Amino acid sequence: MDTSTRAAKIPSLPQQTEINWDNLDMTKLYVVGAGMFSCVTVALYPVSVIKTRMQVASGEALRRNALATFKNILKVDGVPGLYRGFGTVITGAIPARIIFLTALEKTKATSLKLVEPLQLSESMEAALANGLGGLTASLCSQAVFVPIDVVSQKLMVQGYSGHVRYKGGIDVVQKIMKSDGPRGLYRGFGLSVMTYAPSSAVWWASYGFSQRMIWSALGHLNDKEDAPSQLKIVGVQATGGMIAGAVTSCVSTPLDTIKTRLQVNQNKPKASEVVRRLIAEDGWKGFYRGLGPRFFSSSAWGTSMIVCYEYLKRVCAKVEEA
């Protein structure tokens, strides 16, 4: 089936919301994108610190909610405490995101061709293609992301609930290499893959599906004459990102809690031991420690990220010659 036949058979999103990966100025995309996503990370990073602190809490700290944890960080460490490990994250995030976005878009394009013979609705095709893209992108980027995650989380919880203090990211790496070798930087890699790969698949699938459902409800899927305003495009994309973030946080929080405890615990426990201790300390609800901050972070990050990313694609689109 050629492109023209497919376009006639299956309704498309408004053209302004879908820009093909091959029509982008890649250099501009990566350079501008690095700056844009770094700004989003600056704004939302404190939420990640609060979530991580809540997930590893013990003793009296178990009874603290997100607000109490936030106040405690400010009282003990001031504003810098909300940005522990930030330098490590921002340094590793650039190559990780380049790998992620490239794998995401390439896989999405290939997946759309693979699901085409299934004759599904466009919403379902979008969900499958986006889901496969998110899954593949996460798997490809984990090799860079996991060591960054291990180091940054150790910095986030240093000195908290008995955790070791460090002089900085390099000090963390040196101590890990000395005690465990390179594999220490990949502690929790399996759980990280099990957490982030499905999470990424769920996020992108939810986003692709919800965005098309919203456009359908607004009557824009088949209407190519009445182009939506930029404000409406951003509103739909932001809503899709919020829905995707909410769904993903509810699904992935238990594995994220276990992964975080594995990565920051100095005693190198097994996943089964972490599970037993969580249940002993707080019952089954212990798996959802930090759900509030994670829910907010996932929704806020998802909304901010997708709006920035879709805008970035429009800004970096190649100008077609007449």
C-alpha positions in Angstrom: 0.0 0.0 0.0 1.5 3.3 -1.0 1.5 6.5 1.0 -1.4 8.2 -1.0 -3.6 5.1 -0.7 -2.9 4.9 3.0 -3.6 8.6 3.6 -7.0 8.2 1.9 -7.9 5.2 3.9 -6.7 6.2 7.4 -7.3 9.7 8.8 -4.2 11.6 9.9 -3.4 14.1 12.6 -3.3 17.7 11.6 -0.1 18.2 9.6 1.4 20.7 12.0 1.5 18.1 14.8 3.4 15.4 12.9 6.8 16.1 11.6 8.8 13.3 10.0 12.2 12.5 11.6 13.8 12.7 8.1 12.7 16.3 7.7 14.5 17.6 10.7 17.8 19.5 10.9 19.5 17.0 13.2 22.4 19.2 14.4 20.0 22.0 15.3 17.7 19.4 17.0 20.4 18.0 19.3 22.0 21.4 20.1 18.8 23.3 20.8 17.2 20.2 22.4 20.1 19.8 24.9 19.6 23.3 26.2 15.8 23.0 26.3 15.7 19.7 28.1 18.4 20.8 30.5 16.1 23.7 31.5 13.2 21.3 32.1 15.6 19.1 34.2 16.6 22.1 36.3 13.0 22.8 37.1 11.9 19.3 38.0 15.1 17.8 39.5 14.1 18.6 43.1 11.0 16.4 42.8 13.3 13.4 41.9 15.4 14.1 45.0 12.3 14.1 47.2 11.0 10.9 45.6 14.3 9.1 46.1 14.6 10.2 49.7 11.1 8.9 50.4 11.8 5.5 48.7 14.9 4.9 50.9 13.5 6.3 54.1 13.7 4.3 57.4 12.9 4.9 61.0 11.3 8.2 61.8 11.6 9.3 58.2 9.1 6.7 57.1 6.3 8.9 58.5 7.2 11.9 56.4 5.1 12.9 53.4 6.5 14.7 50.4 6.1 18.2 51.9 7.7 17.1 55.2 10.6 15.6 53.2 11.0 18.8 51.2 11.1 20.9 54.4 13.6 18.5 56.0 16.0 18.8 53.0 15.8 22.6 53.1 16.3 22.6 56.9 19.4 20.3 56.8 21.0 21.2 53.4 19.2 24.3 52.1 18.4 24.7 48.5 21.6 22.9 47.3 20.2 19.8 48.9 17.5 19.7 46.3 20.1 19.5 43.6 22.4 16.8 44.9 23.7 14.8 42.0 22.5 17.3 39.5 25.9 17.8 37.8 26.2 14.1 37.2 22.6 13.8 35.8 22.9 16.8 33.5 26.3 15.6 32.1 25.0 12.1 31.3 21.6 13.2 30.2 22.8 14.7 26.9 24.2 11.5 25.3 21.4 9.4 26.8 18.8 11.6 25.3 20.5 11.7 21.9 20.5 7.9 21.9 16.9 7.8 23.2 15.4 10.2 20.7 17.2 8.7 17.7 16.1 5.2 18.6 12.6 6.4 19.4 11.9 8.1 16.1 13.6 5.4 13.9 11.7 2.6 15.6 8.4 4.5 15.4 8.8 5.0 11.7 9.7 1.3 11.2 6.9 0.1 13.5 4.2 2.0 11.6 5.2 0.1 8.4 5.1 -3.2 10.3 1.6 -2.7 11.9 0.1 -1.3 8.7 -1.0 -4.8 7.4 -3.0 -5.3 10.6 -5.6 -2.8 9.4 -6.0 -1.3 12.9 -7.5 2.0 13.8 -5.1 4.9 13.7 -5.2 5.3 17.5 -4.2 1.7 18.0 -1.5 1.9 15.3 -0.2 5.0 17.0 -0.2 3.3 20.4 1.7 0.2 19.1 4.2 2.2 17.1 4.8 4.7 19.9 5.0 1.9 22.5 7.6 -0.1 20.5 9.5 3.1 19.9 9.6 3.9 23.6 10.5 0.4 24.5 13.4 0.3 22.1 14.6 3.8 22.9 14.7 3.0 26.6 16.6 -0.3 26.1 19.2 1.5 23.9 19.8 4.3 26.4 20.0 2.2 29.6 23.7 1.5 29.0 24.4 5.3 29.6 21.5 6.0 31.9 22.0 3.3 34.6 25.5 4.4 35.7 24.3 8.0 35.9 21.3 6.9 37.9 23.4 4.9 40.3 25.8 7.8 40.9 23.2 10.5 41.1 21.0 8.5 43.6 23.9 7.9 45.9 24.5 11.6 45.9 20.8 12.3 46.5 20.7 10.2 49.7 24.2 10.8 51.1 24.2 11.4 54.8 20.5 10.6 54.9 19.3 7.6 57.0 22.8 6.4 57.6 24.0 6.6 53.9 27.6 7.4 53.2 28.7 10.9 52.3 30.7 11.7 49.2 32.8 14.5 47.9 31.1 14.5 44.5 30.3 12.3 41.5 33.9 11.4 40.8 34.3 10.2 44.4 31.2 8.0 44.1 32.6 6.4 40.9 36.0 5.8 42.5 34.5 4.2 45.6 32.1 2.0 43.5 35.0 0.9 41.2 37.2 0.1 44.2 34.6 -2.0 45.9 32.7 -3.6 43.0 34.5 -2.8 39.8 32.6 -1.7 36.7 29.6 -3.9 37.4 29.0 -1.8 40.5 28.0 1.0 38.2 25.3 -1.2 36.8 23.8 -2.4 40.1 20.1 -2.8 39.5 20.5 -2.8 35.7 18.0 -5.7 35.3 15.4 -3.9 37.4 16.2 -0.6 35.7 15.5 -2.2 32.4 12.4 -3.9 33.8 11.2 -0.5 35.2 12.1 2.0 32.5 11.7 0.0 29.3 8.0 -0.9 30.1 7.5 2.5 31.5 8.7 4.1 28.4 6.6 1.8 26.3 3.5 2.6 28.4 4.2 6.3 28.3 4.7 6.6 24.6 1.8 4.2 23.8 -0.5 6.2 26.1 0.6 9.5 24.6 0.2 8.3 21.0 -3.3 6.8 21.8 -4.6 9.7 23.9 -3.4 12.4 21.6 -5.3 10.9 18.6 -8.4 10.3 20.8 -8.4 14.0 21.8 -7.9 15.1 18.2 -10.8 12.9 17.2 -13.0 14.3 20.0 -12.2 17.8 18.7 -13.1 16.8 15.2 -9.6 17.5 13.7 -8.5 14.0 12.5 -10.3 14.3 9.1 -10.5 18.0 8.8 -7.5 19.1 6.8 -9.0 22.5 5.8 -9.5 23.9 9.3 -6.0 23.7 10.8 -5.9 24.0 14.6 -4.2 26.9 16.3 -0.8 26.6 17.8 -2.4 27.0 21.2 -4.7 24.1 20.6 -1.9 21.9 19.4 0.1 22.6 22.5 -3.0 22.1 24.7 -3.6 18.6 23.1 0.0 17.6 23.4 0.2 18.7 27.0 -2.9 16.9 27.9 -1.6 13.7 26.2 1.6 14.0 28.1 -0.2 14.5 31.4 -2.4 11.4 30.8 0.7 9.3 29.8 2.6 10.5 32.8 -0.2 9.6 35.2 -0.7 6.2 33.8 3.0 5.4 33.8 3.6 6.5 37.4 0.9 4.2 38.7 2.2 1.2 36.8 6.0 1.6 37.4 6.3 3.0 41.0 6.7 -0.4 42.8 9.7 -1.5 40.6 11.2 1.9 40.8 11.1 1.8 44.6 12.9 -1.6 44.6 15.4 -0.5 42.0 16.2 2.7 44.0 16.8 0.7 47.2 19.1 -1.7 45.4 21.2 1.1 43.9 21.7 3.1 47.1 22.1 0.3 49.7 25.7 -0.3 50.8 25.0 -3.9 51.9 24.3 -5.1 48.3 21.0 -6.8 49.1 19.1 -9.1 46.6 15.9 -7.9 45.1 14.0 -10.5 47.2 15.5 -9.1 50.4 14.4 -5.6 49.5 10.9 -6.8 48.8 10.7 -8.6 52.2 12.0 -5.6 54.0 9.6 -3.2 52.3 6.7 -5.4 53.3 8.0 -5.8 56.9 8.4 -2.0 57.3 5.3 -0.7 55.7 3.2 -3.5 54.2 2.3 -3.6 50.5 1.9 0.2 50.5 5.7 0.4 50.9 6.0 -0.3 47.2 4.3 2.9 46.5 6.5 5.1 48.6 7.1 8.4 46.8 4.1 7.8 44.5 2.9 11.4 45.0 6.2 13.0 43.9 6.7 10.4 41.2 3.1 11.0 39.9 3.8 14.7 39.9 7.2 14.3 38.4 6.1 11.9 35.7 3.1 14.0 34.7 5.0 17.3 34.9 8.0 16.0 33.2 5.9 14.2 30.5 3.9 17.3 29.8 6.9 19.6 29.7 9.1 17.2 27.7 6.5 16.4 25.0 5.5 20.0 24.6 9.2 21.0 24.3 10.0 18.1 22.0 7.1 18.7 19.7 7.9 22.4 19.6 11.5 21.6 19.0 10.6 19.4 16.0 8.7 22.3 14.5 11.5 24.7 15.1 14.1 22.3 13.6 12.0 21.2 10.6 13.9 21.7 7.3 12.4 24.4 5.1 11.2 22.9 1.8 12.6 24.5 -1.3 10.1 25.6 -3.9 
